[in-house]
Amino acid sequence: MSAKDAGKKMRIGFAGVGGMGQCAHLRNYATLQDCEVAAISEPRMETAKLVAQRYAIGKVYSDASEMLKKEKLDAVVASQPFTRHGILIPELLEAKIPIFIEKPLSSTIESGEKILKCLKKSGTWIMVGYHKRSDPASICAKAEIEKLKKSGELGKLKYIRVLMPAGDWISNGFFDLIRKDEYLKDLPSEPPPTDMDSENYKKYIAFVNYYIHQVNLIRYLIGESYDVTYADPKGVLMAGTSSNGITISLEMSPYQTTLDWQESALVCFEKGWVKLELPSPLRINTPGKVEIFKDPGSGKIPESTTPQMPWVHAMRQQASNFIAAVRGDMPPLCDATEALEDLKVARQYLKLLTGK
């Protein structure tokens, strides 16, 4: 983005305005001061027209390719089922503008690699929607972890534990959803992987769908890659080791809640820890919480601090971050190359879980 464009609004197109398209993304982009949602594409035209009317969007298309050909856009937000990414993203990349997609990059490593090849030819970039990276509490926790790693005041970083029990991830976040006509069930999807049978592919998709956010969050918080070394046969625990020897555990629904969301991450040093608690994905104007515990010894009094977070939720901050990246003010928080690593971690887990 050139200096002369610094003050103008970024013109954004939306490819898909289903549940997440509307309630996780569009309601945020439509109210950002430095953003104009110029057009939407959605094959369910009754729904599309009502959505456009609500958010005062001037142009409605039934096809994303047509929208990109006819509209001069700075970027596109494509909120689609991830099993469609390998079909849709190469088409969107022909416009050679930045793209935001929901997590994960695709449904298979093979499709993800094909997306990266198309991306390289396009000369643009993709930001993958790991919204937890945009929560003010996650940002605070990450900064504190990096500071403690650099200073060494609490010793070495030894362990990370992420807990994500099943719960109410929507938290009434679809209260204003417009759904006039039925979801289209026969849209083309990515081909199945060549290294999995249908039964294991279903298990892989289930893991990716429910836990890929946490797979990504682990790498974000500790700042390094890792490998899976253990998969609990009951599907409750995944364990691993990072490139620098940090022990990793992901607890997957050891219990469940009905009206609550109890996701957390505990990052442990030798003499203290940083704890992150995150709200449900669609909770509005509620950031996560951070607690920092330090017990350095040598006669010093242990202390616990809880920084106050601003009242901004992750999905809204993520929209701001994408616009900032489109403008050139910051890099995308998670690009397609890193997002492919999450699919590889998931594949490692499945091999240990099933032996295939």
SULUR-V260356 format. One record per backbone hydrogen bond with DSSP energy under -1.0 kcal/mol. NH is the residue of the N-H (numbers start at 1). CO is the residue of the C=O. If there is no record, write none. Layout:
# SULUR-V260356
NH:CO / NH:CO
This chain:
# SULUR-V260356
5:2 / 6:3 / 8:5 / 10:34 / 12:36 / 13:75 / 14:39 / 15:77 / 16:41 / 22:18 / 23:19 / 24:20 / 25:20 / 26:21 / 27:22 / 28:25 / 29:25 / 30:26 / 31:28 / 32:29 / 35:32 / 36:10 / 38:12 / 38:36 / 39:12 / 40:59 / 41:14 / 42:61 / 45:43 / 48:44 / 49:45 / 50:46 / 51:47 / 52:48 / 53:49 / 54:50 / 55:51 / 57:52 / 59:38 / 61:40 / 67:63 / 68:64 / 69:65 / 70:66 / 71:67 / 73:71 / 74:11 / 75:11 / 76:98 / 77:13 / 78:100 / 80:78 / 84:81 / 85:82 / 87:84 / 88:84 / 89:85 / 92:88 / 93:89 / 95:92 / 96:93 / 99:125 / 100:76 / 101:127 / 112:108 / 113:109 / 114:110 / 115:111 / 116:112 / 117:113 / 118:114 / 119:115 / 120:116 / 121:117 / 122:118 / 123:119 / 127:99 / 128:334 / 129:101 / 130:128 / 131:129 / 133:130 / 134:131 / 139:135 / 140:136 / 141:137 / 142:138 / 143:139 / 144:140 / 145:141 / 146:142 / 147:143 / 148:144 / 149:145 / 150:146 / 151:147 / 152:148 / 155:152 / 158:268 / 159:268 / 160:247 / 161:266 / 162:249 / 163:264 / 164:251 / 168:260 / 169:167 / 173:170 / 175:172 / 177:174 / 190:83 / 201:197 / 202:198 / 203:199 / 204:200 / 205:201 / 206:202 / 207:203 / 208:204 / 209:205 / 210:206 / 211:207 / 212:208 / 215:211 / 216:212 / 217:213 / 218:214 / 219:215 / 220:216 / 221:217 / 222:218 / 223:219 / 227:241 / 229:239 / 230:239 / 232:237 / 235:232 / 238:250 / 239:230 / 240:248 / 241:227 / 242:246 / 243:225 / 245:242 / 247:158 / 248:240 / 249:160 / 250:238 / 251:162 / 252:236 / 257:166 / 264:163 / 265:276 / 266:161 / 267:274 / 268:159 / 269:272 / 270:156 / 271:154 / 273:293 / 274:267 / 275:291 / 276:265 / 277:289 / 278:263 / 282:169 / 283:280 / 289:277 / 291:275 / 292:305 / 293:273 / 294:303 / 295:271 / 300:297 / 303:294 / 305:292 / 312:310 / 317:313 / 318:314 / 319:315 / 320:316 / 321:317 / 322:318 / 323:319 / 324:320 / 325:321 / 326:322 / 327:323 / 329:324 / 339:335 / 340:336 / 341:338 / 343:339 / 344:340 / 345:341 / 346:342 / 347:343 / 348:344 / 349:345 / 350:346 / 351:347 / 352:348 / 353:349 / 354:350 / 355:351
